[in-house]
Amino acid sequence: MEQMALLLLLLLGAVVTVPLGDRLGLPAPVLMTLAGIAMAFTPFVPNVDIPPEIILP
């Protein structure tokens, strides 16, 4: 359940960064990269283990 909440939070973050990028004049992937870097340094975000079969079918 914890991983599902994290994935929903990531989806919400992706939806928020697109209009924010338009407003700031930055591409959305740049903001998503910065958000990912910020999440990597927060201690309360758990590691998400994704099986390779899901990414590389």
C-alpha positions as CSV (number, residue, x, y, z in Angstrom):
1,M,0.0,0.0,0.0
2,E,2.9,2.3,0.8
3,Q,4.3,1.9,-2.8
4,M,0.9,2.6,-4.3
5,A,0.7,5.9,-2.4
6,L,4.2,6.8,-3.5
7,L,3.3,6.1,-7.1
8,L,0.2,8.2,-6.9
9,L,2.3,11.0,-5.4
10,L,4.7,10.7,-8.3
11,L,1.9,10.9,-10.8
12,L,0.5,14.0,-9.0
13,G,4.0,15.5,-9.1
14,A,4.2,14.9,-12.9
15,V,0.8,16.5,-13.4
16,V,1.8,19.5,-11.3
17,T,5.2,20.1,-13.0
18,V,3.8,20.5,-16.5
19,P,1.8,23.7,-15.8
20,L,4.5,24.9,-13.4
21,G,7.0,24.5,-16.2
22,D,4.9,26.5,-18.6
23,R,4.5,29.3,-16.0
24,L,8.2,29.4,-15.2
25,G,9.3,29.0,-18.8
26,L,11.2,25.8,-18.1
27,P,10.7,22.4,-19.8
28,A,8.7,20.0,-17.6
29,P,11.4,17.2,-17.8
30,V,13.9,19.6,-16.1
31,L,11.5,20.2,-13.2
32,M,10.7,16.5,-13.0
33,T,14.5,15.8,-12.8
34,L,14.9,18.4,-10.1
35,A,12.0,16.9,-8.2
36,G,13.5,13.5,-8.5
37,I,16.8,14.7,-7.1
38,A,15.0,16.4,-4.2
39,M,13.1,13.1,-3.5
40,A,16.4,11.1,-3.6
41,F,17.7,13.2,-0.7
42,T,14.6,13.0,1.5
43,P,15.0,10.2,4.2
44,F,11.3,9.3,4.4
45,V,10.8,8.2,0.8
46,P,11.2,4.4,0.6
47,N,13.1,2.6,-2.1
48,V,10.9,1.3,-4.8
49,D,12.0,-2.0,-6.3
50,I,10.7,-2.4,-9.8
51,P,11.2,-5.8,-11.5
52,P,13.1,-5.6,-14.8
53,E,10.4,-7.4,-16.6
54,I,8.1,-4.5,-16.2
55,I,10.4,-1.9,-17.7
56,L,12.1,-4.2,-20.3
57,P,9.4,-6.7,-21.5
